[in-house]
Amino acid sequence: MIFIANALLLLMFSSAFNWRTGLAAIAILIVIGTIFYSNFLAKKIAANEKIKVEQWVQAINDINNNTSSTSNLAGKILTENSRDIPMITVAETDSILDHYNLDTDKISKDPLYLKKQLSVFKQTNDPVVWVNPLNPSQTNYVYFGESDLLIQIKYFPIVQLIIVGLFILLTLIAIGARNRSTQNQVWVGMAKETAHQLGTPISSLEGWIEMLKTSSGDPQILAEMHKDVSRLKLVSDRFGKIGSKPQLEPTNIINHVEQMVSYIKGRAGEKIKFNVIKPQAEFILANINPQLFDWVIENLLKNALDATEGKGKINITIKNDSKTVTIDITDSGKGVLKKNIPHLFKPGFTTKKRGWGLGLSLSKRIIEEYHKGQLFLKMSEPNNETTFRIILNQ
């Protein structure tokens, strides 16, 4: 116990102390200490029970010898010392002579019960030798098992270990839930703040556009400004919807994917080839939030564009069956390193020199939490191709 206390002090005052690791270590040390102490108590109780059995045998001998001076004490010992300890008395030939403190119902139902218990007792404790004073040539043996108290002491550390394990598990679940809740609050706060910040310049640009419409401005410039303002409004709407339950509506997936491919294609170089592979039917319905779903497609296409580094091809394959719609976005870029795959969808992870590493994380949340679908990395081969897959329920 002194060793455990010293270990706890060293752990608590260590410069590298981490509170989660510390709590786990403290719990483990407590359990280890309890196991050692329980084992110590069990050995002590077992030794005491053996003494009780020896006293019980001596008490029987005293009564058989008719020692009046000790008969009262012997009777008391017989009454008190053998109440909790199961015992079986056998002759030298191993035949059972008598038994004490065993379940009489089990004995009556199972003829082999006593022999089974005798076998257990032989493996548990060494017997107490009982020489009958009325017949010194006859030697009997008293085999005994463990009392209920001793059994409880032995199993107590296991029960405690289970309880501590459940406590640690519940604590980890609670910490995980709290971290996810905090993370969600950060996402929501960031999204709403971004939407708020975008609102002011958007309103200003809309005013300028209205002024330009009444003047002799260049129509082409006006049209481009209108596109960019519409784009800013869309971004603002997207961020504004993060943190609130989006409204899903039946939407033509093919149309939305093709619109987003057209938008990205207009901002990609001529060396990037886009190819939309779709079924013959031009109409595939799925319940989506159009603004948020477009955001996911845009993020995946931009990642594919970055992976190709200005040269290659990007295939968008749309398939459906009676229950799901599947969208695969495949690029011929540099691929994803195996060591990076487990971290792809974690907030803040990025291999780019610029960026916050939020695109894939937001996309996964939009598809899985808001649309109840799936978004995952289907496959990636270095310097060959990478495929991200979206699965939506119809």
C-alpha positions as CSV (number, residue, x, y, z in Angstrom):
1,M,0.0,0.0,0.0
2,I,2.9,2.4,0.7
3,F,4.2,1.6,-2.8
4,I,0.9,2.5,-4.3
5,A,0.7,5.8,-2.4
6,N,4.2,6.7,-3.5
7,A,3.3,5.9,-7.1
8,L,0.2,8.1,-6.9
9,L,2.3,11.0,-5.5
10,L,4.9,10.7,-8.2
11,L,2.2,10.5,-10.9
12,M,0.3,13.6,-9.6
13,F,3.4,15.8,-9.4
14,S,5.0,14.6,-12.7
15,S,5.5,17.5,-15.1
16,A,4.0,15.3,-17.9
17,F,0.9,14.6,-15.9
18,N,-2.2,14.3,-18.1
19,W,-5.5,14.3,-16.1
20,R,-7.1,11.6,-18.2
21,T,-4.1,9.3,-18.1
22,G,-3.8,10.2,-14.4
23,L,-7.4,9.2,-13.6
24,A,-7.0,5.9,-15.5
25,A,-3.7,5.2,-13.7
26,I,-5.2,6.0,-10.3
27,A,-8.2,3.7,-11.0
28,I,-5.8,0.9,-12.0
29,L,-3.6,1.4,-8.9
30,I,-6.7,1.3,-6.6
31,V,-7.9,-1.9,-8.2
32,I,-4.4,-3.5,-7.9
33,G,-4.2,-2.4,-4.3
34,T,-7.6,-3.8,-3.6
35,I,-6.7,-7.1,-5.2
36,F,-3.5,-7.4,-3.1
37,Y,-5.3,-6.5,0.1
38,S,-8.3,-8.8,-0.6
39,N,-5.8,-11.6,-1.3
40,F,-4.1,-10.9,2.0
41,L,-7.5,-11.0,3.8
42,A,-8.5,-14.2,2.1
43,K,-5.3,-16.0,3.2
44,K,-5.8,-14.7,6.7
45,I,-9.4,-15.9,6.8
46,A,-8.4,-19.3,5.3
47,A,-5.8,-19.8,8.0
48,N,-8.3,-18.9,10.6
49,E,-10.8,-21.3,9.2
50,K,-8.3,-24.1,9.3
51,I,-7.7,-23.4,13.0
52,K,-11.5,-23.5,13.6
53,V,-11.7,-26.9,11.9
54,E,-8.7,-28.2,14.1
55,Q,-10.5,-26.8,17.2
56,W,-13.7,-28.5,16.1
57,V,-11.9,-31.9,15.8
58,Q,-10.3,-31.4,19.2
59,A,-13.7,-30.5,20.7
60,I,-15.1,-33.8,19.4
61,N,-12.2,-35.7,20.9
62,D,-12.7,-34.0,24.2
63,I,-16.4,-34.9,24.2
64,N,-15.6,-38.5,23.3
65,N,-13.1,-38.6,26.2
66,N,-15.8,-37.4,28.5
67,T,-13.6,-34.6,29.9
68,S,-16.0,-32.8,32.1
69,S,-13.8,-29.8,32.6
70,T,-13.8,-29.0,29.0
71,S,-17.1,-30.4,27.8
72,N,-18.9,-27.0,28.0
73,L,-16.1,-25.3,26.0
74,A,-16.1,-28.2,23.5
75,G,-19.8,-27.9,23.1
76,K,-19.5,-24.2,22.4
77,I,-16.7,-24.8,19.9
78,L,-18.8,-27.4,18.1
79,T,-21.7,-25.0,18.0
80,E,-19.9,-21.9,16.8
81,N,-16.8,-23.0,14.9
82,S,-18.5,-25.2,12.3
83,R,-21.5,-23.1,11.4
84,D,-20.1,-21.6,8.2
85,I,-17.4,-24.0,7.1
86,P,-18.5,-26.9,4.8
87,M,-16.8,-30.2,5.9
88,I,-16.7,-33.8,4.9
89,T,-15.2,-36.5,7.2
90,V,-13.7,-39.6,5.5
91,A,-12.0,-42.8,6.6
92,E,-8.5,-43.9,5.6
93,T,-10.2,-45.8,2.7
94,D,-11.6,-42.4,1.5
95,S,-15.1,-43.6,2.2
96,I,-17.4,-40.7,3.4
97,L,-18.3,-41.0,7.1
98,D,-20.2,-37.7,7.7
99,H,-20.7,-34.2,6.3
100,Y,-21.5,-30.8,7.8
101,N,-22.9,-27.5,6.4
102,L,-23.6,-28.8,2.9
103,D,-26.8,-28.2,1.0
104,T,-29.1,-31.1,2.0
105,D,-31.4,-30.5,-1.1
106,K,-28.5,-31.1,-3.5
107,I,-27.4,-34.1,-1.5
108,S,-30.9,-35.7,-1.8
109,K,-31.2,-34.9,-5.5
110,D,-27.7,-35.8,-6.6
111,P,-26.1,-39.1,-5.3
112,L,-22.7,-38.0,-6.5
113,Y,-22.9,-34.5,-4.9
114,L,-20.8,-35.4,-1.8
115,K,-18.1,-37.1,-3.9
116,K,-17.9,-34.0,-6.2
117,Q,-17.6,-31.7,-3.2
118,L,-15.0,-33.9,-1.6
119,S,-12.9,-33.7,-4.8
120,V,-13.2,-29.9,-4.6
121,F,-12.3,-29.7,-0.9
122,K,-9.2,-31.9,-1.6
123,Q,-8.0,-29.3,-4.2
124,T,-8.8,-26.4,-1.9
125,N,-7.3,-27.3,1.5
126,D,-5.1,-29.9,3.2
127,P,-7.1,-32.2,5.5
128,V,-7.1,-32.1,9.2
129,V,-6.1,-35.5,10.7
130,W,-8.6,-36.9,13.2
131,V,-7.4,-39.8,15.3
132,N,-10.4,-41.3,17.1
133,P,-9.4,-41.5,20.9
134,L,-11.8,-44.4,21.3
135,N,-10.0,-46.3,18.6
136,P,-6.4,-45.0,18.1
137,S,-5.7,-47.3,15.3
138,Q,-8.5,-45.6,13.2
139,T,-7.4,-42.4,11.5
140,N,-10.0,-40.2,9.8
141,Y,-9.6,-37.0,7.8
142,V,-11.6,-33.9,7.8
143,Y,-11.7,-32.1,4.4
144,F,-13.2,-28.6,4.4
145,G,-14.0,-26.0,1.8
146,E,-14.4,-22.2,1.9
147,S,-17.0,-20.3,3.9
148,D,-19.4,-17.9,2.2
149,L,-17.3,-15.0,3.7
150,L,-14.1,-16.3,2.2
151,I,-15.7,-16.7,-1.2
152,Q,-17.1,-13.2,-1.0
153,I,-13.7,-11.8,-0.1
154,K,-12.1,-13.7,-3.0
155,Y,-14.6,-12.5,-5.6
156,F,-14.8,-8.9,-4.3
157,P,-11.8,-7.6,-6.4
158,I,-13.4,-9.1,-9.6
159,V,-16.7,-7.4,-8.8
160,Q,-14.9,-4.1,-8.0
161,L,-12.8,-4.4,-11.2
162,I,-16.1,-4.8,-13.2
163,I,-17.6,-1.8,-11.5
164,V,-14.4,0.4,-12.0
165,G,-14.3,-0.7,-15.6
166,L,-18.0,0.3,-16.2
167,F,-17.3,3.6,-14.4
168,I,-14.3,4.3,-16.7
169,L,-16.3,3.3,-19.7
170,L,-19.2,5.6,-18.7
171,T,-16.7,8.4,-18.0
172,L,-15.1,8.0,-21.4
173,I,-18.5,8.0,-23.1
174,A,-19.5,11.2,-21.1
175,I,-16.2,12.9,-22.1
176,G,-16.7,11.9,-25.7
177,A,-20.2,13.3,-25.7
178,R,-19.1,16.5,-24.1
179,N,-16.3,16.9,-26.6
180,R,-18.7,16.3,-29.5
181,S,-21.1,18.8,-28.1
182,T,-18.3,21.4,-27.7
183,Q,-17.1,20.7,-31.2
184,N,-20.7,21.1,-32.5
185,Q,-21.0,24.4,-30.7
186,V,-17.8,25.5,-32.3
187,W,-19.0,24.5,-35.7
188,V,-22.3,26.3,-35.2
189,G,-20.7,29.4,-33.8
190,M,-18.1,29.6,-36.6
191,A,-20.8,29.0,-39.3
192,K,-23.2,31.6,-37.9
193,E,-20.5,34.2,-37.4
194,T,-19.3,33.6,-41.0
195,A,-22.8,34.1,-42.3
196,H,-23.1,37.3,-40.3
197,Q,-19.8,38.6,-41.6
198,L,-20.8,37.9,-45.2
199,G,-24.1,39.6,-44.8
200,T,-22.8,43.2,-44.7
201,P,-20.7,43.1,-47.9
202,I,-23.4,41.2,-49.7
203,S,-26.0,43.9,-48.9
204,S,-23.6,46.6,-50.0
205,L,-22.8,44.9,-53.3
206,E,-26.5,44.4,-54.0
207,G,-27.0,48.1,-53.5
208,W,-24.1,48.9,-55.9
209,I,-25.6,46.6,-58.5
210,E,-28.9,48.3,-58.4
211,M,-27.1,51.7,-58.9
212,L,-25.2,50.3,-61.8
213,K,-28.4,49.0,-63.4
214,T,-29.7,52.6,-63.6
215,S,-26.4,53.9,-65.1
216,S,-24.7,53.1,-68.4
217,G,-22.4,50.5,-67.0
218,D,-20.9,47.6,-68.9
219,P,-23.6,44.8,-69.1
220,Q,-21.0,42.0,-69.0
221,I,-19.4,43.4,-65.9
222,L,-22.8,43.8,-64.4
223,A,-23.6,40.2,-65.1
224,E,-20.4,38.9,-63.6
225,M,-21.0,41.0,-60.5
226,H,-24.5,39.6,-60.2
227,K,-23.1,36.0,-60.4
228,D,-20.6,36.7,-57.6
229,V,-23.1,38.3,-55.4
230,S,-25.4,35.3,-55.9
231,R,-22.5,33.1,-55.0
232,L,-21.9,35.1,-51.8
233,K,-25.6,34.8,-50.9
234,L,-25.4,31.1,-51.4
235,V,-22.3,30.8,-49.2
236,S,-24.1,32.8,-46.5
237,D,-27.2,30.7,-46.8
238,R,-25.1,27.5,-46.4
239,F,-23.3,28.7,-43.3
240,G,-26.6,29.9,-41.9
241,K,-28.1,26.4,-42.1
242,I,-25.3,24.8,-40.2
243,G,-26.5,24.2,-36.6
244,S,-30.2,24.2,-37.5
245,K,-32.3,21.3,-38.9
246,P,-32.3,21.7,-42.7
247,Q,-35.5,21.1,-44.7
248,L,-35.1,18.2,-47.1
249,E,-37.1,18.1,-50.3
250,P,-37.3,15.7,-53.3
251,T,-34.7,17.0,-55.8
252,N,-33.2,15.9,-59.1
253,I,-29.7,14.7,-58.1
254,I,-28.5,14.6,-61.7
255,N,-29.4,18.2,-62.3
256,H,-27.7,19.4,-59.2
257,V,-24.5,17.5,-59.8
258,E,-24.2,18.7,-63.4
259,Q,-24.8,22.3,-62.3
260,M,-21.9,22.1,-59.8
261,V,-19.6,20.3,-62.3
262,S,-20.3,23.2,-64.7
263,Y,-19.5,25.8,-62.1
264,I,-16.2,24.1,-61.1
265,K,-15.3,23.4,-64.8
266,G,-15.5,27.1,-65.6
267,R,-12.9,27.8,-63.0
268,A,-10.6,24.9,-63.8
269,G,-7.8,24.8,-66.4
270,E,-8.2,23.4,-69.9
271,K,-6.1,20.4,-69.0
272,I,-8.7,19.0,-66.6
273,K,-11.3,16.8,-68.2
274,F,-14.7,16.4,-66.5
275,N,-16.9,13.5,-67.3
276,V,-20.4,12.9,-65.8
277,I,-21.4,9.2,-66.1
278,K,-25.1,8.8,-65.4
279,P,-28.0,6.4,-66.1
280,Q,-30.1,6.9,-69.2
281,A,-32.9,8.5,-67.1
282,E,-32.3,12.2,-66.7
283,F,-34.2,12.3,-63.5
284,I,-33.2,10.7,-60.1
285,L,-35.0,12.0,-57.0
286,A,-33.6,12.0,-53.5
287,N,-34.5,14.0,-50.4
288,I,-31.8,16.6,-50.0
289,N,-31.3,20.2,-48.9
290,P,-30.1,21.7,-52.2
291,Q,-27.8,24.4,-50.8
292,L,-26.0,22.1,-48.4
293,F,-25.8,19.2,-50.8
294,D,-24.3,21.4,-53.5
295,W,-21.7,22.5,-50.9
296,V,-20.6,18.9,-50.5
297,I,-20.3,18.3,-54.2
298,E,-18.4,21.5,-54.5
299,N,-16.0,20.5,-51.7
300,L,-15.3,17.1,-53.2
301,L,-14.8,18.5,-56.7
302,K,-12.4,21.2,-55.4
303,N,-10.4,18.5,-53.6
304,A,-10.3,16.4,-56.8
305,L,-9.1,19.5,-58.7
306,D,-6.3,20.1,-56.1
307,A,-5.3,16.5,-56.3
308,T,-4.8,16.6,-60.1
309,E,-2.6,19.7,-59.8
310,G,-3.9,21.2,-63.0
311,K,-3.7,18.2,-65.2
312,G,-5.8,15.0,-65.4
313,K,-9.4,13.9,-65.3
314,I,-12.3,13.9,-62.9
315,N,-15.2,11.4,-63.3
316,I,-18.5,11.8,-61.6
317,T,-20.5,8.6,-61.6
318,I,-24.2,8.6,-60.6
319,K,-26.1,5.3,-60.0
320,N,-29.3,4.4,-58.3
321,D,-31.4,1.4,-57.3
322,S,-34.8,1.1,-55.6
323,K,-33.4,2.3,-52.2
324,T,-30.3,4.4,-52.7
325,V,-28.5,6.9,-54.9
326,T,-24.7,6.5,-55.2
327,I,-22.4,9.3,-56.4
328,D,-18.7,8.5,-56.9
329,I,-16.2,11.3,-57.5
330,T,-12.9,9.9,-58.9
331,D,-9.8,11.9,-59.8
332,S,-6.5,10.9,-61.4
333,G,-4.4,12.8,-58.9
334,K,-1.7,11.9,-56.5
335,G,-3.9,9.9,-54.1
336,V,-4.1,9.8,-50.4
337,L,-1.2,8.4,-48.2
338,K,-2.2,5.5,-46.1
339,K,-1.1,7.2,-42.9
340,N,-3.5,10.1,-43.7
341,I,-6.6,8.0,-44.4
342,P,-7.7,7.7,-40.7
343,H,-7.5,11.5,-40.4
344,L,-9.2,12.6,-43.6
345,F,-12.5,13.6,-42.0
346,K,-11.1,15.1,-38.8
347,P,-11.6,18.8,-38.4
348,G,-8.4,20.8,-39.0
349,F,-6.6,18.0,-40.9
350,T,-5.2,19.2,-44.2
351,T,-2.2,18.4,-46.4
352,K,-2.5,21.8,-48.2
353,K,-0.4,24.8,-47.5
354,R,-3.5,26.9,-47.2
355,G,-6.9,26.0,-45.8
356,W,-8.5,25.2,-42.5
357,G,-9.0,21.5,-43.1
358,L,-12.8,21.8,-42.7
359,G,-14.1,20.9,-46.1
360,L,-14.3,17.1,-45.8
361,S,-15.3,17.3,-42.1
362,L,-18.2,19.6,-42.9
363,S,-19.2,17.5,-46.0
364,K,-19.3,14.3,-43.9
365,R,-21.4,16.0,-41.3
366,I,-23.8,17.4,-43.9
367,I,-24.3,14.0,-45.5
368,E,-24.4,11.8,-42.4
369,E,-26.1,14.0,-39.8
370,Y,-28.4,16.1,-41.9
371,H,-29.2,13.7,-44.8
372,K,-28.8,10.4,-42.9
373,G,-26.5,9.1,-45.7
374,Q,-22.9,8.1,-46.0
375,L,-19.7,9.8,-47.2
376,F,-16.4,7.9,-47.2
377,L,-13.2,7.3,-49.1
378,K,-14.0,4.3,-51.3
379,M,-10.4,3.7,-52.6
380,S,-7.1,5.5,-53.2
381,E,-4.1,4.4,-55.2
382,P,-1.0,6.7,-55.1
383,N,-0.4,8.5,-58.4
384,N,-3.4,6.7,-59.9
385,E,-6.8,7.6,-58.7
386,T,-8.9,8.4,-55.7
387,T,-12.7,7.9,-55.2
388,F,-15.0,9.4,-52.7
389,R,-18.4,7.9,-52.4
390,I,-21.8,9.5,-51.3
391,I,-24.7,7.2,-50.6
392,L,-28.2,8.8,-50.2
393,N,-31.4,7.1,-49.2
394,Q,-34.3,7.5,-51.6
